Amino acid sequence: MRQETEVTEGPLPLIPLRGMVVYPHLTTSLYIGRKSSLNSLVRAHENHSKIILTAQKDGEIEKPVFKDMYDVGTLATVVKCKEMPDGTVRAWVEGEERVSIVSITEKGIGGYSCEYRLIKTMNPPLRYMETMRKTLLDNVKKYFEIKDKGGELADIMSSLHDLERCIDTVASCFPLKLEESQKILALRNTEGRFNYIMSYIKSELEVASMDHRIQQRVREQIDKSQKEYYLNEQVKAIRRELGGGDDKNEIEDLEVRAKSKKFSKEAQEKFNSEIRKLKTMAPMSAEATVVRNYVEWMLDLPWGHKSKSRKISIDKVEKVLNREHYGLKEVKERILEYLALYRRVDKSKAPLILLVGPPGVGKTSLGNAIAKATGRT
Protein backbone atom coordinates (compact mmCIF):
# COMPACT_ATOMS: atom_id res chain seq x y z
CA MET A 1 0.00 0.00 0.00
CA ARG A 2 0.99 3.67 -0.38
CA GLN A 3 1.36 6.16 2.46
CA GLU A 4 2.02 9.90 2.50
CA THR A 5 4.93 11.20 4.54
CA GLU A 6 4.04 13.57 7.36
CA VAL A 7 6.64 16.11 6.20
CA THR A 8 5.43 18.89 3.91
CA GLU A 9 8.13 19.95 1.48
CA GLY A 10 8.55 22.81 -0.97
CA PRO A 11 7.69 25.18 -2.31
CA LEU A 12 8.67 24.07 -5.82
CA PRO A 13 7.61 25.41 -9.24
CA LEU A 14 4.47 23.69 -10.57
CA ILE A 15 3.24 23.26 -14.13
CA PRO A 16 -0.38 22.23 -14.82
CA LEU A 17 -0.49 19.89 -17.83
CA ARG A 18 -3.23 19.64 -20.43
CA GLY A 19 -4.46 16.17 -21.37
CA MET A 20 -1.53 14.14 -20.04
CA VAL A 21 -0.01 12.54 -16.96
CA VAL A 22 3.71 12.21 -16.26
CA TYR A 23 4.76 9.00 -14.44
CA PRO A 24 7.78 8.39 -12.21
CA HIS A 25 10.90 6.68 -13.59
CA LEU A 26 10.13 7.79 -17.16
CA THR A 27 11.53 10.57 -19.33
CA THR A 28 8.72 12.52 -20.98
CA SER A 29 8.70 15.26 -23.60
CA LEU A 30 6.47 18.29 -22.93
CA TYR A 31 5.54 21.28 -25.07
CA ILE A 32 5.12 24.39 -22.90
CA GLY A 33 3.33 27.42 -24.31
CA ARG A 34 1.57 29.35 -21.51
CA LYS A 35 3.55 32.27 -20.11
CA SER A 36 3.00 31.19 -16.51
CA SER A 37 4.14 27.63 -17.28
CA LEU A 38 7.20 28.90 -19.17
CA ASN A 39 8.22 31.01 -16.17
CA SER A 40 7.82 28.02 -13.82
CA LEU A 41 9.95 25.93 -16.19
CA VAL A 42 12.67 28.61 -16.40
CA ARG A 43 12.82 28.96 -12.60
CA ALA A 44 13.23 25.20 -12.18
CA HIS A 45 15.78 24.84 -14.99
CA GLU A 46 17.95 27.83 -14.05
CA ASN A 47 18.04 26.96 -10.35
CA HIS A 48 18.73 23.26 -11.06
CA SER A 49 15.73 22.46 -8.90
CA LYS A 50 12.92 19.99 -9.12
CA ILE A 51 9.47 20.72 -10.51
CA ILE A 52 5.97 19.41 -9.77
CA LEU A 53 3.81 18.28 -12.71
CA THR A 54 0.09 17.65 -12.37
CA ALA A 55 -2.77 17.33 -14.85
CA GLN A 56 -5.62 19.80 -15.29
CA LYS A 57 -9.09 18.34 -14.96
CA ASP A 58 -10.24 20.47 -17.90
CA GLY A 59 -7.63 21.34 -20.50
CA GLU A 60 -9.74 24.19 -21.87
CA ILE A 61 -9.18 26.33 -18.76
CA GLU A 62 -6.46 28.87 -19.54
CA LYS A 63 -5.77 30.04 -15.97
CA PRO A 64 -6.50 27.09 -13.67
CA VAL A 65 -6.65 27.32 -9.89
CA PHE A 66 -6.04 24.52 -7.38
CA LYS A 67 -9.56 23.07 -7.70
CA ASP A 68 -9.03 22.78 -11.48
CA MET A 69 -6.01 20.48 -10.98
CA TYR A 70 -5.62 16.94 -9.68
CA ASP A 71 -4.08 16.83 -6.19
CA VAL A 72 -1.73 13.94 -7.03
CA GLY A 73 1.15 14.74 -9.35
CA THR A 74 4.76 13.83 -10.04
CA LEU A 75 8.01 15.25 -8.75
CA ALA A 76 10.37 15.57 -11.73
CA THR A 77 13.73 16.94 -12.87
CA VAL A 78 14.04 19.16 -15.94
CA VAL A 79 16.66 17.41 -18.07
CA LYS A 80 16.77 19.65 -21.15
CA CYS A 81 14.90 22.52 -22.80
CA LYS A 82 14.71 23.60 -26.43
CA GLU A 83 13.00 26.69 -27.82
CA MET A 84 10.77 25.98 -30.82
CA PRO A 85 10.18 28.24 -33.87
CA ASP A 86 6.58 28.95 -32.81
CA GLY A 87 7.67 30.40 -29.45
CA THR A 88 6.87 27.32 -27.37
CA VAL A 89 9.50 25.36 -25.46
CA ARG A 90 10.06 21.64 -25.64
CA ALA A 91 11.17 20.26 -22.30
CA TRP A 92 12.40 16.80 -21.39
CA VAL A 93 11.55 15.89 -17.80
CA GLU A 94 12.36 12.78 -15.79
CA GLY A 95 9.70 11.68 -13.32
CA GLU A 96 10.95 10.65 -9.88
CA GLU A 97 8.24 10.33 -7.20
CA ARG A 98 4.50 10.58 -6.76
CA VAL A 99 3.45 13.48 -4.62
CA SER A 100 0.32 14.70 -2.89
CA ILE A 101 -0.09 18.44 -3.47
CA VAL A 102 -0.92 20.25 -0.22
CA SER A 103 -1.27 23.85 -1.41
CA ILE A 104 -0.66 25.98 -4.49
CA THR A 105 0.50 29.59 -4.67
CA GLU A 106 -0.18 31.53 -7.85
CA LYS A 107 2.47 34.08 -8.85
CA GLY A 108 0.61 35.61 -11.79
CA ILE A 109 2.63 35.33 -15.00
CA GLY A 110 5.46 34.16 -12.78
CA GLY A 111 3.75 30.78 -12.65
CA TYR A 112 2.73 28.49 -9.81
CA SER A 113 4.50 27.14 -6.75
CA CYS A 114 3.29 24.36 -4.48
CA GLU A 115 3.96 22.55 -1.25
CA TYR A 116 3.74 18.76 -1.35
CA ARG A 117 4.23 15.49 0.47
CA LEU A 118 6.00 12.48 -0.98
CA ILE A 119 3.91 9.34 -1.34
CA LYS A 120 5.99 6.41 -0.17
CA THR A 121 5.30 2.90 -1.41
CA MET A 122 4.80 -0.17 0.77
CA ASN A 123 4.81 -3.19 -1.48
CA PRO A 124 3.14 -6.58 -0.88
CA PRO A 125 5.38 -9.64 -0.35
CA LEU A 126 8.03 -10.09 -3.02
CA ARG A 127 6.62 -13.40 -4.33
CA TYR A 128 3.28 -11.71 -5.08
CA MET A 129 5.04 -8.77 -6.72
CA GLU A 130 6.96 -11.10 -9.04
CA THR A 131 3.82 -13.07 -9.97
CA MET A 132 1.95 -9.85 -10.78
CA ARG A 133 4.90 -8.54 -12.81
CA LYS A 134 5.05 -11.70 -14.94
CA THR A 135 1.27 -11.70 -15.45
CA LEU A 136 1.36 -8.07 -16.59
CA LEU A 137 4.30 -8.71 -18.91
CA ASP A 138 2.69 -11.82 -20.46
CA ASN A 139 -0.54 -9.96 -21.25
CA VAL A 140 1.29 -6.98 -22.72
CA LYS A 141 3.34 -9.31 -24.94
CA LYS A 142 0.17 -11.10 -26.05
CA TYR A 143 -1.45 -7.76 -26.93
CA PHE A 144 1.46 -6.59 -29.05
CA GLU A 145 1.77 -9.99 -30.76
CA ILE A 146 -1.83 -9.63 -31.93
CA LYS A 147 -1.18 -6.04 -33.04
CA ASP A 148 2.13 -7.05 -34.70
CA LYS A 149 4.05 -4.25 -33.01
CA GLY A 150 5.56 -3.16 -29.72
CA GLY A 151 8.36 -5.70 -29.51
CA GLU A 152 10.70 -2.99 -28.22
CA LEU A 153 8.37 -2.14 -25.32
CA ALA A 154 8.10 -5.82 -24.38
CA ASP A 155 11.91 -6.07 -24.34
CA ILE A 156 12.17 -2.99 -22.12
CA MET A 157 9.59 -4.36 -19.72
CA SER A 158 11.38 -7.71 -19.56
CA SER A 159 14.39 -5.87 -18.17
CA LEU A 160 12.32 -4.17 -15.44
CA HIS A 161 12.18 -6.14 -12.20
CA ASP A 162 10.11 -3.62 -10.25
CA LEU A 163 6.33 -3.96 -10.54
CA GLU A 164 5.72 -0.24 -9.92
CA ARG A 165 7.98 0.71 -12.82
CA CYS A 166 6.31 -1.89 -15.05
CA ILE A 167 2.87 -0.44 -14.30
CA ASP A 168 4.07 3.12 -14.98
CA THR A 169 5.73 2.07 -18.24
CA VAL A 170 2.63 0.25 -19.51
CA ALA A 171 0.31 3.10 -18.49
CA SER A 172 2.46 5.62 -20.37
CA CYS A 173 2.43 3.55 -23.58
CA PHE A 174 -1.25 2.65 -23.85
CA PRO A 175 -3.87 5.15 -25.13
CA LEU A 176 -5.57 5.63 -21.78
CA LYS A 177 -8.06 8.41 -21.16
CA LEU A 178 -6.83 11.21 -18.90
CA GLU A 179 -9.07 10.07 -16.03
CA GLU A 180 -7.74 6.50 -16.35
CA SER A 181 -4.11 7.64 -16.43
CA GLN A 182 -4.66 9.85 -13.39
CA LYS A 183 -6.35 7.05 -11.46
CA ILE A 184 -3.36 4.75 -12.02
CA LEU A 185 -1.07 7.53 -10.79
CA ALA A 186 -3.20 8.30 -7.73
CA LEU A 187 -4.20 4.81 -6.48
CA ARG A 188 -2.67 4.31 -3.05
CA ASN A 189 -1.56 0.66 -3.23
CA THR A 190 0.41 -1.40 -5.72
CA GLU A 191 -2.13 -4.22 -5.96
CA GLY A 192 -4.92 -1.75 -6.77
CA ARG A 193 -2.81 -0.17 -9.51
CA PHE A 194 -2.01 -3.63 -10.90
CA ASN A 195 -5.68 -4.70 -10.94
CA TYR A 196 -6.73 -1.48 -12.67
CA ILE A 197 -4.15 -1.66 -15.47
CA MET A 198 -4.80 -5.41 -15.93
CA SER A 199 -8.53 -4.77 -16.32
CA TYR A 200 -7.75 -2.24 -19.03
CA ILE A 201 -5.32 -4.54 -20.86
CA LYS A 202 -7.77 -7.47 -20.75
CA SER A 203 -10.42 -5.26 -22.34
CA GLU A 204 -7.99 -4.11 -25.02
CA LEU A 205 -6.96 -7.73 -25.64
CA GLU A 206 -10.56 -8.72 -26.39
CA VAL A 207 -10.94 -5.82 -28.83
CA ALA A 208 -7.58 -6.56 -30.47
CA SER A 209 -8.41 -10.27 -30.80
CA MET A 210 -11.76 -9.54 -32.44
CA ASP A 211 -10.15 -7.02 -34.79
CA HIS A 212 -7.44 -9.56 -35.65
CA ARG A 213 -10.04 -12.22 -36.49
CA ILE A 214 -11.95 -9.81 -38.72
CA GLN A 215 -8.77 -8.72 -40.51
CA GLN A 216 -7.77 -12.36 -40.96
CA ARG A 217 -11.13 -13.20 -42.58
CA VAL A 218 -10.86 -10.18 -44.87
CA ARG A 219 -7.31 -11.18 -45.83
CA GLU A 220 -8.40 -14.75 -46.58
CA GLN A 221 -11.28 -13.51 -48.74
CA ILE A 222 -8.97 -11.20 -50.67
CA ASP A 223 -6.44 -14.00 -51.14
CA LYS A 224 -9.21 -16.30 -52.37
CA SER A 225 -10.46 -13.70 -54.87
CA GLN A 226 -6.93 -13.05 -56.13
CA LYS A 227 -6.32 -16.79 -56.48
CA GLU A 228 -9.56 -17.27 -58.44
CA TYR A 229 -8.67 -14.36 -60.72
CA TYR A 230 -5.18 -15.75 -61.31
CA LEU A 231 -6.50 -19.25 -62.08
CA ASN A 232 -9.19 -17.90 -64.42
CA GLU A 233 -6.56 -15.95 -66.33
CA GLN A 234 -4.46 -19.11 -66.60
CA VAL A 235 -7.47 -21.07 -67.91
CA LYS A 236 -8.10 -18.40 -70.53
CA ALA A 237 -4.45 -18.47 -71.61
CA ILE A 238 -4.49 -22.27 -71.90
CA ARG A 239 -7.67 -22.12 -73.96
CA ARG A 240 -6.07 -19.68 -76.36
CA GLU A 241 -3.03 -21.93 -76.70
CA LEU A 242 -5.26 -24.95 -77.40
CA GLY A 243 -7.33 -23.07 -79.94
CA GLY A 244 -10.38 -22.87 -77.71
CA GLY A 245 -11.04 -19.22 -78.43
CA ASP A 246 -14.40 -19.95 -80.13
CA ASP A 247 -15.83 -21.13 -76.80
CA LYS A 248 -16.02 -17.51 -75.66
CA ASN A 249 -18.19 -16.64 -78.64
CA GLU A 250 -20.43 -19.62 -77.90
CA ILE A 251 -20.98 -18.47 -74.33
CA GLU A 252 -21.70 -14.94 -75.56
CA ASP A 253 -24.32 -16.37 -77.93
CA LEU A 254 -25.98 -18.15 -75.00
CA GLU A 255 -26.04 -14.89 -73.04
CA VAL A 256 -27.55 -13.03 -76.01
CA ARG A 257 -30.29 -15.67 -76.33
CA ALA A 258 -31.03 -15.35 -72.62
CA LYS A 259 -31.77 -11.62 -72.99
CA SER A 260 -34.87 -12.40 -75.04
CA LYS A 261 -36.18 -14.88 -72.46
CA LYS A 262 -38.64 -13.85 -69.78
CA PHE A 263 -36.90 -15.72 -66.98
CA SER A 264 -38.31 -15.70 -63.48
CA LYS A 265 -36.00 -14.21 -60.85
CA GLU A 266 -34.95 -17.68 -59.66
CA ALA A 267 -34.37 -18.92 -63.22
CA GLN A 268 -32.25 -15.86 -64.05
CA GLU A 269 -30.06 -16.41 -60.98
CA LYS A 270 -29.63 -20.09 -61.88
CA PHE A 271 -28.77 -19.24 -65.50
CA ASN A 272 -26.15 -16.68 -64.41
CA SER A 273 -24.65 -19.20 -61.98
CA GLU A 274 -24.34 -21.89 -64.66
CA ILE A 275 -22.81 -19.44 -67.16
CA ARG A 276 -20.18 -18.41 -64.59
CA LYS A 277 -19.28 -22.07 -64.07
CA LEU A 278 -19.14 -22.67 -67.81
CA LYS A 279 -16.68 -19.80 -68.30
CA THR A 280 -14.19 -21.41 -65.92
CA MET A 281 -14.35 -24.91 -67.44
CA ALA A 282 -12.31 -26.43 -70.21
CA PRO A 283 -14.55 -26.42 -73.34
CA MET A 284 -14.08 -30.12 -74.12
CA SER A 285 -14.49 -31.42 -70.57
CA ALA A 286 -17.39 -33.67 -69.59
CA GLU A 287 -18.49 -31.19 -66.92
CA ALA A 288 -18.66 -28.35 -69.46
CA THR A 289 -20.82 -30.49 -71.75
CA VAL A 290 -23.29 -31.21 -68.94
CA VAL A 291 -23.51 -27.54 -67.95
CA ARG A 292 -23.82 -26.41 -71.58
CA ASN A 293 -26.66 -28.88 -72.23
CA TYR A 294 -28.45 -27.69 -69.09
CA VAL A 295 -28.13 -24.03 -70.14
CA GLU A 296 -29.41 -24.79 -73.65
CA TRP A 297 -32.33 -26.74 -72.16
CA MET A 298 -33.20 -23.71 -70.04
CA LEU A 299 -33.13 -21.51 -73.14
CA ASP A 300 -35.37 -23.93 -75.06
CA LEU A 301 -38.15 -23.74 -72.47
CA PRO A 302 -41.08 -21.45 -73.45
CA TRP A 303 -40.53 -18.83 -70.74
CA GLY A 304 -43.42 -16.38 -70.59
CA HIS A 305 -45.50 -18.23 -73.21
CA LYS A 306 -48.94 -19.52 -72.26
CA SER A 307 -51.08 -21.97 -74.20
CA LYS A 308 -54.57 -20.91 -75.14
CA SER A 309 -57.35 -22.14 -72.91
CA ARG A 310 -59.19 -25.01 -74.54
CA LYS A 311 -62.29 -26.95 -73.58
CA ILE A 312 -61.25 -30.44 -72.65
CA SER A 313 -63.29 -33.32 -74.08
CA ILE A 314 -63.25 -36.10 -71.50
CA ASP A 315 -64.34 -38.65 -74.12
CA LYS A 316 -61.49 -37.64 -76.40
CA VAL A 317 -58.99 -37.83 -73.56
CA GLU A 318 -60.17 -41.31 -72.64
CA LYS A 319 -59.86 -42.53 -76.26
CA VAL A 320 -56.36 -41.10 -76.63
CA LEU A 321 -55.18 -42.56 -73.32
CA ASN A 322 -56.48 -46.02 -74.24
CA ARG A 323 -54.99 -45.80 -77.71
CA GLU A 324 -51.58 -44.53 -76.68
CA HIS A 325 -51.08 -46.52 -73.52
CA TYR A 326 -52.13 -50.05 -72.58
CA GLY A 327 -53.07 -50.94 -68.99
CA LEU A 328 -52.87 -48.70 -65.91
CA LYS A 329 -56.67 -48.61 -65.69
CA GLU A 330 -56.76 -47.07 -62.18
CA VAL A 331 -54.23 -44.40 -63.12
CA LYS A 332 -56.23 -43.44 -66.23
CA GLU A 333 -59.46 -43.25 -64.23
CA ARG A 334 -57.77 -40.98 -61.65
CA ILE A 335 -56.53 -38.71 -64.43
CA LEU A 336 -59.98 -38.52 -66.03
CA GLU A 337 -61.54 -37.66 -62.65
CA TYR A 338 -58.99 -34.91 -62.14
CA LEU A 339 -59.56 -33.45 -65.62
CA ALA A 340 -63.33 -33.61 -65.20
CA LEU A 341 -63.06 -31.64 -61.95
CA TYR A 342 -60.69 -29.17 -63.60
CA ARG A 343 -63.17 -28.64 -66.45
CA ARG A 344 -66.12 -28.25 -64.06
CA VAL A 345 -64.56 -25.49 -61.93
CA ASP A 346 -63.09 -23.88 -65.07
CA LYS A 347 -59.68 -23.07 -63.58
CA SER A 348 -57.46 -20.86 -65.72
CA LYS A 349 -54.29 -22.31 -64.19
CA ALA A 350 -53.19 -25.66 -65.59
CA PRO A 351 -53.26 -28.53 -63.08
CA LEU A 352 -50.10 -30.23 -61.89
CA ILE A 353 -50.05 -34.02 -62.08
CA LEU A 354 -47.38 -36.06 -60.30
CA LEU A 355 -46.65 -39.53 -61.67
CA VAL A 356 -44.71 -41.75 -59.26
CA GLY A 357 -43.29 -45.20 -59.99
CA PRO A 358 -40.14 -47.20 -60.77
CA PRO A 359 -38.41 -46.89 -64.16
CA GLY A 360 -40.14 -48.54 -67.12
CA VAL A 361 -43.75 -48.53 -65.90
CA GLY A 362 -44.86 -45.89 -68.42
CA LYS A 363 -44.72 -42.52 -66.66
CA THR A 364 -43.17 -40.71 -69.64
CA SER A 365 -45.42 -42.28 -72.27
CA LEU A 366 -48.49 -41.58 -70.14
CA GLY A 367 -47.42 -37.95 -69.80
CA ASN A 368 -47.06 -37.70 -73.58
CA ALA A 369 -50.52 -39.21 -74.01
CA ILE A 370 -52.04 -36.64 -71.62
CA ALA A 371 -50.35 -33.80 -73.50
CA LYS A 372 -51.59 -35.11 -76.84
CA ALA A 373 -55.13 -35.61 -75.51
CA THR A 374 -55.33 -32.06 -74.14
CA GLY A 375 -53.70 -30.44 -77.17
CA ARG A 376 -50.50 -29.36 -75.42
CA THR A 377 -47.91 -31.11 -77.57
Stockholm file with secondary structure:
# STOCKHOLM 1.0

chainA/1-377         MRQETEVTEGPLPLIPLRGMVVYPHLTTSLYIGRKSSLNSLVRAHENHSKIILTAQKDGEIEKPVFKDMYDVGTLATVVKCKEMPDGTVRAWVEGEERVSIVSITEKGIGGYSCEYRLIKTMNPPLRYMETMRKTLLDNVKKYFEIKDKGGELADIMSSLHDLERCIDTVASCFPLKLEESQKILALRNTEGRFNYIMSYIKSELEVASMDHRIQQRVREQIDKSQKEYYLNEQVKAIRRELGGGDDKNEIEDLEVRAKSKKFSKEAQEKFNSEIRKLKTMAPMSAEATVVRNYVEWMLDLPWGHKSKSRKISIDKVEKVLNREHYGLKEVKERILEYLALYRRVDKSKAPLILLVGPPGVGKTSLGNAIAKATGRT
#=GR chainA/1-377 SS CEEECSCCEEEEEEEEESSCCCCTTCEEEEEECSHHHHHHHHHHHHTTCEEEEEEBSCTTCSSCCGGGBCSEEEEEEEEEEEECTTSCEEEEEEEEEEEEEEEEEECGGGCEEEEEEEEEECCCCHHHHHHHHHHHHHHHHHHHHHHTCCHHHHHHHHTCCCHHHHHHHHHHHSCCCHHHHHHHHHCSSHHHHHHHHHHHHHHHHHHHHHHHHHHHHHHHHHHHHHHHHHHHHHHHHHHHHTTCTHHHHHHHHHHHHHHTSCCCHHHHHHHHHHHHHHHHSCTTSHHHHHHHHHHHHHHHSCTTCCCCCCCCCHHHHHHHHHHHCCSCHHHHHHHHHHHHHHHHHTCSSCCCCCCCCCTTSSHHHHHHHHHHHTTCC
#=GC SS_cons         CEEECSCCEEEEEEEEESSCCCCTTCEEEEEECSHHHHHHHHHHHHTTCEEEEEEBSCTTCSSCCGGGBCSEEEEEEEEEEEECTTSCEEEEEEEEEEEEEEEEEECGGGCEEEEEEEEEECCCCHHHHHHHHHHHHHHHHHHHHHHTCCHHHHHHHHTCCCHHHHHHHHHHHSCCCHHHHHHHHHCSSHHHHHHHHHHHHHHHHHHHHHHHHHHHHHHHHHHHHHHHHHHHHHHHHHHHHTTCTHHHHHHHHHHHHHHTSCCCHHHHHHHHHHHHHHHHSCTTSHHHHHHHHHHHHHHHSCTTCCCCCCCCCHHHHHHHHHHHCCSCHHHHHHHHHHHHHHHHHTCSSCCCCCCCCCTTSSHHHHHHHHHHHTTCC
//
